[in-house]
Amino acid sequence: PHRFSCDVPLNCKLLRGPCMDLNLFTARGRFRSEANVVRVAGQQEIQAGETAVFFGLEGSCRISDGMTSIDLAEGDAAVTRDHSKVILSAENALLFWGKLSRI
């Protein structure tokens, strides 16, 4: 992940084949955001916070709040709200995880 201001023009040149560009835009001064790419192998608990966005990059992963679970495959997305802790379970998956909170 790379943080940048969206009002600054950017140019890039691909070095090796195609890529996927994911963006997490927030209203400046209204939200705080954090973007992560996480490898899930086994089970791990994360602090998801006020709102979290997940996107499956590789493999499949189960996302659970302890009461409800959803299976996220490659290319799928999910949003959780008001869950301080979320449990991620997978054999070997790669996820984009965006965390949002109001300022």
VOLO-52460 format. One record per atom (N, C-alpha, C): residue number from 1; atom name; x, y negated, z negated; residue in three letters. Coordinates in steps of 0.1 Angstrom, whole numbers, plus 5000, padded with zeros to 4 digits. Each point is the difference from the previous one (the first is absolute). Example, Ala and Ser with C-alpha at 12.3 -4.5 7.8 and 13.67 -1.06 7.14 Angstrom:
2
+-----+------+------+------+------+------+
| pos | site |   px |   py |   pz | code |
+-----+------+------+------+------+------+
|   1 |    N | 5132 | 5057 | 4922 |  ALA |
|   1 |   CA | 4991 | 4988 | 5000 |  ALA |
|   1 |    C | 5009 | 4988 | 5000 |  ALA |
|   2 |    N | 4996 | 4989 | 5007 |  SER |
|   2 |   CA | 5009 | 4989 | 5000 |  SER |
|   2 |    C | 4992 | 4989 | 4992 |  SER |
+-----+------+------+------+------+------+
REM end
This chain:
103
+-----+------+------+------+------+------+
| pos | site |   px |   py |   pz | code |
+-----+------+------+------+------+------+
|   1 |    N | 5008 | 5012 | 5000 |  PRO |
|   1 |   CA | 4992 | 4988 | 5000 |  PRO |
|   1 |    C | 5009 | 4987 | 5000 |  PRO |
|   2 |    N | 4994 | 4990 | 5007 |  HIS |
|   2 |   CA | 5008 | 4988 | 5001 |  HIS |
|   2 |    C | 4990 | 4988 | 4998 |  HIS |
|   3 |    N | 5002 | 4992 | 4990 |  ARG |
|   3 |   CA | 4991 | 4989 | 4997 |  ARG |
|   3 |    C | 5004 | 4988 | 5008 |  ARG |
|   4 |    N | 4990 | 4994 | 5006 |  PHE |
|   4 |   CA | 5002 | 4987 | 5008 |  PHE |
|   4 |    C | 4988 | 4992 | 5001 |  PHE |
|   5 |    N | 5002 | 4987 | 5002 |  SER |
|   5 |   CA | 4989 | 4991 | 5001 |  SER |
|   5 |    C | 4994 | 5002 | 5014 |  SER |
|   6 |    N | 4987 | 5001 | 5001 |  CYS |
|   6 |   CA | 4993 | 5003 | 5013 |  CYS |
|   6 |    C | 4999 | 4987 | 5009 |  CYS |
|   7 |    N | 5004 | 4989 | 4995 |  ASP |
|   7 |   CA | 5000 | 4988 | 5008 |  ASP |
|   7 |    C | 5014 | 4997 | 5007 |  ASP |
|   8 |    N | 5009 | 5010 | 4999 |  VAL |
|   8 |   CA | 5013 | 4999 | 5006 |  VAL |
|   8 |    C | 5000 | 5009 | 5012 |  VAL |
|   9 |    N | 5003 | 4995 | 5012 |  PRO |
|   9 |   CA | 5001 | 5009 | 5012 |  PRO |
|   9 |    C | 5011 | 5010 | 4999 |  PRO |
|  10 |    N | 4997 | 5012 | 5004 |  LEU |
|  10 |   CA | 5010 | 5011 | 4999 |  LEU |
|  10 |    C | 5002 | 5006 | 5014 |  LEU |
|  11 |    N | 5012 | 5005 | 5003 |  ASN |
|  11 |   CA | 5003 | 5007 | 5012 |  ASN |
|  11 |    C | 5008 | 5013 | 4995 |  ASN |
|  12 |    N | 4998 | 5011 | 5008 |  CYS |
|  12 |   CA | 5008 | 5011 | 4997 |  CYS |
|  12 |    C | 5003 | 5008 | 5012 |  CYS |
|  13 |    N | 5010 | 5009 | 4999 |  LYS |
|  13 |   CA | 5003 | 5009 | 5011 |  LYS |
|  13 |    C | 5001 | 5014 | 4995 |  LYS |
|  14 |    N | 4993 | 5009 | 5005 |  LEU |
|  14 |   CA | 5000 | 5014 | 4996 |  LEU |
|  14 |    C | 5013 | 5006 | 5003 |  LEU |
|  15 |    N | 5006 | 5006 | 4990 |  LEU |
|  15 |   CA | 5013 | 5007 | 5002 |  LEU |
|  15 |    C | 4999 | 5014 | 5004 |  LEU |
|  16 |    N | 4990 | 5008 | 4995 |  ARG |
|  16 |   CA | 4999 | 5014 | 5003 |  ARG |
|  16 |    C | 4985 | 5003 | 5001 |  ARG |
|  17 |    N | 4995 | 5000 | 5011 |  GLY |
|  17 |   CA | 4986 | 5005 | 5003 |  GLY |
|  17 |    C | 4989 | 4992 | 4993 |  GLY |
|  18 |    N | 4988 | 5005 | 5001 |  PRO |
|  18 |   CA | 4988 | 4993 | 4994 |  PRO |
|  18 |    C | 5000 | 4999 | 4985 |  PRO |
|  19 |    N | 4993 | 4991 | 4994 |  CYS |
|  19 |   CA | 4999 | 4999 | 4986 |  CYS |
|  19 |    C | 4985 | 4996 | 4996 |  CYS |
|  20 |    N | 4997 | 5001 | 4987 |  MET |
|  20 |   CA | 4987 | 4996 | 4995 |  MET |
|  20 |    C | 5002 | 4988 | 4992 |  MET |
|  21 |    N | 4992 | 4990 | 5002 |  ASP |
|  21 |   CA | 5000 | 4987 | 4992 |  ASP |
|  21 |    C | 4988 | 4999 | 4992 |  ASP |
|  22 |    N | 5001 | 5001 | 4987 |  LEU |
|  22 |   CA | 4989 | 4998 | 4991 |  LEU |
|  22 |    C | 5002 | 4986 | 4993 |  LEU |
|  23 |    N | 4989 | 4993 | 4999 |  ASN |
|  23 |   CA | 5000 | 4987 | 4993 |  ASN |
|  23 |    C | 4991 | 4999 | 4989 |  ASN |
|  24 |    N | 5004 | 4994 | 4989 |  LEU |
|  24 |   CA | 4991 | 4998 | 4988 |  LEU |
|  24 |    C | 5000 | 4984 | 4998 |  LEU |
|  25 |    N | 4989 | 4994 | 5005 |  PHE |
|  25 |   CA | 4999 | 4986 | 5000 |  PHE |
|  25 |    C | 4992 | 4996 | 4987 |  PHE |
|  26 |    N | 5004 | 4990 | 4993 |  THR |
|  26 |   CA | 4992 | 4995 | 4989 |  THR |
|  26 |    C | 5000 | 4984 | 5001 |  THR |
|  27 |    N | 4989 | 4995 | 4993 |  ALA |
|  27 |   CA | 4999 | 4985 | 5000 |  ALA |
|  27 |    C | 5010 | 4995 | 4990 |  ALA |
|  28 |    N | 5009 | 4991 | 5005 |  ARG |
|  28 |   CA | 5010 | 4995 | 4991 |  ARG |
|  28 |    C | 4994 | 4992 | 4989 |  ARG |
|  29 |    N | 5005 | 5002 | 4988 |  GLY |
|  29 |   CA | 4994 | 4993 | 4988 |  GLY |
|  29 |    C | 4988 | 5007 | 4994 |  GLY |
|  30 |    N | 4994 | 5010 | 5007 |  ARG |
|  30 |   CA | 4988 | 5006 | 4994 |  ARG |
|  30 |    C | 5003 | 5015 | 4996 |  ARG |
|  31 |    N | 5010 | 5006 | 5007 |  PHE |
|  31 |   CA | 5003 | 5014 | 4997 |  PHE |
|  31 |    C | 5015 | 5002 | 4999 |  PHE |
|  32 |    N | 5004 | 5010 | 4993 |  ARG |
|  32 |   CA | 5013 | 5005 | 4999 |  ARG |
|  32 |    C | 5000 | 5014 | 5006 |  ARG |
|  33 |    N | 5010 | 5003 | 5009 |  SER |
|  33 |   CA | 5000 | 5013 | 5006 |  SER |
|  33 |    C | 5014 | 5006 | 4999 |  SER |
|  34 |    N | 5000 | 5013 | 5002 |  GLU |
|  34 |   CA | 5012 | 5008 | 5000 |  GLU |
|  34 |    C | 4998 | 5012 | 5010 |  GLU |
|  35 |    N | 5009 | 5002 | 5009 |  ALA |
|  35 |   CA | 5000 | 5010 | 5009 |  ALA |
|  35 |    C | 5011 | 5010 | 4998 |  ALA |
|  36 |    N | 4996 | 5013 | 5000 |  ASN |
|  36 |   CA | 5010 | 5011 | 4998 |  ASN |
|  36 |    C | 4998 | 5011 | 5010 |  ASN |
|  37 |    N | 5010 | 5007 | 5002 |  VAL |
|  37 |   CA | 4999 | 5013 | 5008 |  VAL |
|  37 |    C | 5005 | 5010 | 4990 |  VAL |
|  38 |    N | 4992 | 5010 | 4997 |  VAL |
|  38 |   CA | 5003 | 5010 | 4990 |  VAL |
|  38 |    C | 5000 | 5014 | 5005 |  VAL |
|  39 |    N | 5010 | 5008 | 4996 |  ARG |
|  39 |   CA | 5000 | 5015 | 5004 |  ARG |
|  39 |    C | 4994 | 5007 | 4988 |  ARG |
|  40 |    N | 4989 | 5008 | 5003 |  VAL |
|  40 |   CA | 4994 | 5008 | 4990 |  VAL |
|  40 |    C | 5003 | 5014 | 5002 |  VAL |
|  41 |    N | 5006 | 5006 | 4990 |  ALA |
|  41 |   CA | 5004 | 5015 | 5000 |  ALA |
|  41 |    C | 4996 | 5005 | 4986 |  ALA |
|  42 |    N | 4989 | 5006 | 4999 |  GLY |
|  42 |   CA | 4995 | 5004 | 4987 |  GLY |
|  42 |    C | 4989 | 4990 | 4995 |  GLY |
|  43 |    N | 5000 | 4997 | 4988 |  GLN |
|  43 |   CA | 4990 | 4991 | 4994 |  GLN |
|  43 |    C | 5007 | 4989 | 4993 |  GLN |
|  44 |    N | 4995 | 4988 | 5003 |  GLN |
|  44 |   CA | 5005 | 4988 | 4993 |  GLN |
|  44 |    C | 4989 | 4990 | 4997 |  GLN |
|  45 |    N | 5001 | 4993 | 4989 |  GLU |
|  45 |   CA | 4990 | 4991 | 4996 |  GLU |
|  45 |    C | 5006 | 4986 | 5003 |  GLU |
|  46 |    N | 4991 | 4991 | 5005 |  ILE |
|  46 |   CA | 5005 | 4986 | 5003 |  ILE |
|  46 |    C | 4990 | 4991 | 4994 |  ILE |
|  47 |    N | 5005 | 4988 | 4998 |  GLN |
|  47 |   CA | 4992 | 4989 | 4995 |  GLN |
|  47 |    C | 4994 | 4992 | 5012 |  GLN |
|  48 |    N | 4988 | 5004 | 5004 |  ALA |
|  48 |   CA | 4993 | 4995 | 5012 |  ALA |
|  48 |    C | 4996 | 4986 | 4998 |  ALA |
|  49 |    N | 4995 | 4996 | 4988 |  GLY |
|  49 |   CA | 4995 | 4986 | 4998 |  GLY |
|  49 |    C | 4987 | 4997 | 5005 |  GLY |
|  50 |    N | 4997 | 4987 | 5001 |  GLU |
|  50 |   CA | 4987 | 4995 | 5004 |  GLU |
|  50 |    C | 4995 | 5006 | 5013 |  GLU |
|  51 |    N | 5008 | 4999 | 5011 |  THR |
|  51 |   CA | 4996 | 5005 | 5013 |  THR |
|  51 |    C | 5013 | 5006 | 5006 |  THR |
|  52 |    N | 4998 | 5012 | 5005 |  ALA |
|  52 |   CA | 5011 | 5007 | 5007 |  ALA |
|  52 |    C | 4996 | 5005 | 5013 |  ALA |
|  53 |    N | 5008 | 4999 | 5010 |  VAL |
|  53 |   CA | 4998 | 5005 | 5014 |  VAL |
|  53 |    C | 5010 | 5011 | 5003 |  VAL |
|  54 |    N | 4995 | 5011 | 5004 |  PHE |
|  54 |   CA | 5009 | 5011 | 5004 |  PHE |
|  54 |    C | 4999 | 5004 | 5015 |  PHE |
|  55 |    N | 5011 | 5003 | 5006 |  PHE |
|  55 |   CA | 4999 | 5004 | 5015 |  PHE |
|  55 |    C | 5010 | 5012 | 5001 |  PHE |
|  56 |    N | 4994 | 5011 | 5005 |  GLY |
|  56 |   CA | 5008 | 5012 | 5002 |  GLY |
|  56 |    C | 5010 | 4999 | 5012 |  GLY |
|  57 |    N | 5013 | 5000 | 4998 |  LEU |
|  57 |   CA | 5010 | 4999 | 5010 |  LEU |
|  57 |    C | 5004 | 5014 | 5005 |  LEU |
|  58 |    N | 5002 | 5009 | 4991 |  GLU |
|  58 |   CA | 5005 | 5014 | 5004 |  GLU |
|  58 |    C | 4993 | 5010 | 4990 |  GLU |
|  59 |    N | 4996 | 5011 | 5005 |  GLY |
|  59 |   CA | 4994 | 5011 | 4991 |  GLY |
|  59 |    C | 4987 | 4996 | 4995 |  GLY |
|  60 |    N | 4995 | 5007 | 4989 |  SER |
|  60 |   CA | 4988 | 4997 | 4994 |  SER |
|  60 |    C | 5001 | 4999 | 4985 |  SER |
|  61 |    N | 4992 | 4992 | 4993 |  CYS |
|  61 |   CA | 5001 | 4997 | 4986 |  CYS |
|  61 |    C | 4987 | 4999 | 4994 |  CYS |
|  62 |    N | 4998 | 5005 | 4988 |  ARG |
|  62 |   CA | 4988 | 4998 | 4992 |  ARG |
|  62 |    C | 5002 | 4988 | 4991 |  ARG |
|  63 |    N | 4990 | 4991 | 4999 |  ILE |
|  63 |   CA | 5000 | 4989 | 4992 |  ILE |
|  63 |    C | 4988 | 5002 | 4990 |  ILE |
|  64 |    N | 5003 | 4998 | 4987 |  SER |
|  64 |   CA | 4990 | 5003 | 4990 |  SER |
|  64 |    C | 5001 | 4989 | 4989 |  SER |
|  65 |    N | 4988 | 4997 | 4995 |  ASP |
|  65 |   CA | 5000 | 4990 | 4988 |  ASP |
|  65 |    C | 4996 | 5008 | 4987 |  ASP |
|  66 |    N | 5000 | 5013 | 5001 |  GLY |
|  66 |   CA | 4997 | 5009 | 4989 |  GLY |
|  66 |    C | 4986 | 5005 | 5000 |  GLY |
|  67 |    N | 4991 | 4993 | 5008 |  MET |
|  67 |   CA | 4986 | 5004 | 5001 |  MET |
|  67 |    C | 4996 | 5004 | 5014 |  MET |
|  68 |    N | 5006 | 4992 | 5010 |  THR |
|  68 |   CA | 4997 | 5001 | 5014 |  THR |
|  68 |    C | 5013 | 5002 | 5007 |  THR |
|  69 |    N | 5000 | 5009 | 5010 |  SER |
|  69 |   CA | 5012 | 5002 | 5009 |  SER |
|  69 |    C | 4997 | 4998 | 5014 |  SER |
|  70 |    N | 5010 | 4996 | 5008 |  ILE |
|  70 |   CA | 4998 | 4999 | 5015 |  ILE |
|  70 |    C | 5013 | 5005 | 5006 |  ILE |
|  71 |    N | 4998 | 5008 | 5011 |  ASP |
|  71 |   CA | 5012 | 5005 | 5007 |  ASP |
|  71 |    C | 5003 | 4990 | 5011 |  ASP |
|  72 |    N | 5012 | 4996 | 5001 |  LEU |
|  72 |   CA | 5005 | 4990 | 5010 |  LEU |
|  72 |    C | 5009 | 5007 | 5009 |  LEU |
|  73 |    N | 4996 | 5001 | 5013 |  ALA |
|  73 |   CA | 5009 | 5006 | 5010 |  ALA |
|  73 |    C | 5008 | 4989 | 5007 |  ALA |
|  74 |    N | 5009 | 5004 | 5009 |  GLU |
|  74 |   CA | 5008 | 4990 | 5008 |  GLU |
|  74 |    C | 4991 | 4992 | 5008 |  GLU |
|  75 |    N | 5001 | 4986 | 4999 |  GLY |
|  75 |   CA | 4992 | 4991 | 5007 |  GLY |
|  75 |    C | 4987 | 4996 | 4993 |  GLY |
|  76 |    N | 4997 | 5006 | 4989 |  ASP |
|  76 |   CA | 4988 | 4996 | 4992 |  ASP |
|  76 |    C | 5004 | 4989 | 4990 |  ASP |
|  77 |    N | 4990 | 4993 | 4996 |  ALA |
|  77 |   CA | 5002 | 4989 | 4990 |  ALA |
|  77 |    C | 4989 | 5001 | 4989 |  ALA |
|  78 |    N | 5004 | 4995 | 4988 |  ALA |
|  78 |   CA | 4991 | 5000 | 4989 |  ALA |
|  78 |    C | 5002 | 4988 | 4991 |  ALA |
|  79 |    N | 4990 | 4995 | 4994 |  VAL |
|  79 |   CA | 5001 | 4988 | 4991 |  VAL |
|  79 |    C | 4995 | 5005 | 4986 |  VAL |
|  80 |    N | 5007 | 4996 | 4990 |  THR |
|  80 |   CA | 4995 | 5002 | 4986 |  THR |
|  80 |    C | 4999 | 4987 | 4993 |  THR |
|  81 |    N | 4990 | 4999 | 4992 |  ARG |
|  81 |   CA | 4998 | 4987 | 4992 |  ARG |
|  81 |    C | 4998 | 5003 | 4985 |  ARG |
|  82 |    N | 5006 | 4992 | 4992 |  ASP |
|  82 |   CA | 4999 | 5000 | 4986 |  ASP |
|  82 |    C | 5004 | 5014 | 4994 |  ASP |
|  83 |    N | 5011 | 5005 | 5005 |  HIS |
|  83 |   CA | 5005 | 5013 | 4995 |  HIS |
|  83 |    C | 5015 | 4997 | 4995 |  HIS |
|  84 |    N | 5002 | 4999 | 4988 |  SER |
|  84 |   CA | 5014 | 4997 | 4995 |  SER |
|  84 |    C | 5009 | 5011 | 5004 |  SER |
|  85 |    N | 4996 | 5012 | 4999 |  LYS |
|  85 |   CA | 5008 | 5012 | 5003 |  LYS |
|  85 |    C | 4994 | 5008 | 5011 |  LYS |
|  86 |    N | 5008 | 5004 | 5010 |  VAL |
|  86 |   CA | 4996 | 5009 | 5011 |  VAL |
|  86 |    C | 5010 | 5011 | 5000 |  VAL |
|  87 |    N | 4995 | 5013 | 5002 |  ILE |
|  87 |   CA | 5009 | 5011 | 5001 |  ILE |
|  87 |    C | 5001 | 5004 | 5015 |  ILE |
|  88 |    N | 5012 | 5001 | 5005 |  LEU |
|  88 |   CA | 5003 | 5004 | 5014 |  LEU |
|  88 |    C | 5006 | 5014 | 4999 |  LEU |
|  89 |    N | 4994 | 5009 | 5009 |  SER |
|  89 |   CA | 5005 | 5014 | 5000 |  SER |
|  89 |    C | 5002 | 5004 | 5015 |  SER |
|  90 |    N | 5012 | 5006 | 5003 |  ALA |
|  90 |   CA | 5003 | 5005 | 5013 |  ALA |
|  90 |    C | 5012 | 5009 | 5000 |  ALA |
|  91 |    N | 5001 | 5009 | 5010 |  GLU |
|  91 |   CA | 5012 | 5008 | 5001 |  GLU |
|  91 |    C | 5011 | 4991 | 5005 |  GLU |
|  92 |    N | 4997 | 4992 | 5010 |  ASN |
|  92 |   CA | 5011 | 4991 | 5006 |  ASN |
|  92 |    C | 4992 | 4990 | 5009 |  ASN |
|  93 |    N | 4997 | 4989 | 4995 |  ALA |
|  93 |   CA | 4993 | 4990 | 5007 |  ALA |
|  93 |    C | 5007 | 4986 | 4999 |  ALA |
|  94 |    N | 4998 | 4992 | 5010 |  LEU |
|  94 |   CA | 5005 | 4986 | 5000 |  LEU |
|  94 |    C | 4988 | 4991 | 5001 |  LEU |
|  95 |    N | 4999 | 4990 | 4990 |  LEU |
|  95 |   CA | 4989 | 4991 | 4999 |  LEU |
|  95 |    C | 5004 | 4986 | 5000 |  LEU |
|  96 |    N | 4992 | 4991 | 5007 |  PHE |
|  96 |   CA | 5001 | 4986 | 4998 |  PHE |
|  96 |    C | 4991 | 4997 | 4988 |  PHE |
|  97 |    N | 5004 | 4992 | 4990 |  TRP |
|  97 |   CA | 4992 | 4996 | 4989 |  TRP |
|  97 |    C | 5001 | 4985 | 4998 |  TRP |
|  98 |    N | 4989 | 4993 | 5001 |  GLY |
|  98 |   CA | 5000 | 4986 | 4998 |  GLY |
|  98 |    C | 4992 | 4997 | 4987 |  GLY |
|  99 |    N | 5005 | 4992 | 4992 |  LYS |
|  99 |   CA | 4994 | 4997 | 4987 |  LYS |
|  99 |    C | 4996 | 4985 | 5000 |  LYS |
| 100 |    N | 4988 | 4997 | 4997 |  LEU |
| 100 |   CA | 4995 | 4986 | 5000 |  LEU |
| 100 |    C | 4994 | 4996 | 4986 |  LEU |
| 101 |    N | 5003 | 4988 | 4996 |  SER |
| 101 |   CA | 4994 | 4995 | 4988 |  SER |
| 101 |    C | 4997 | 4985 | 5001 |  SER |
| 102 |    N | 4989 | 4996 | 4994 |  ARG |
| 102 |   CA | 4997 | 4985 | 5000 |  ARG |
| 102 |    C | 5009 | 4993 | 4991 |  ARG |
| 103 |    N | 5003 | 4987 | 5004 |  ILE |
| 103 |   CA | 5009 | 4992 | 4992 |  ILE |
| 103 |    C | 4991 | 4992 | 4990 |  ILE |
+-----+------+------+------+------+------+
REM end
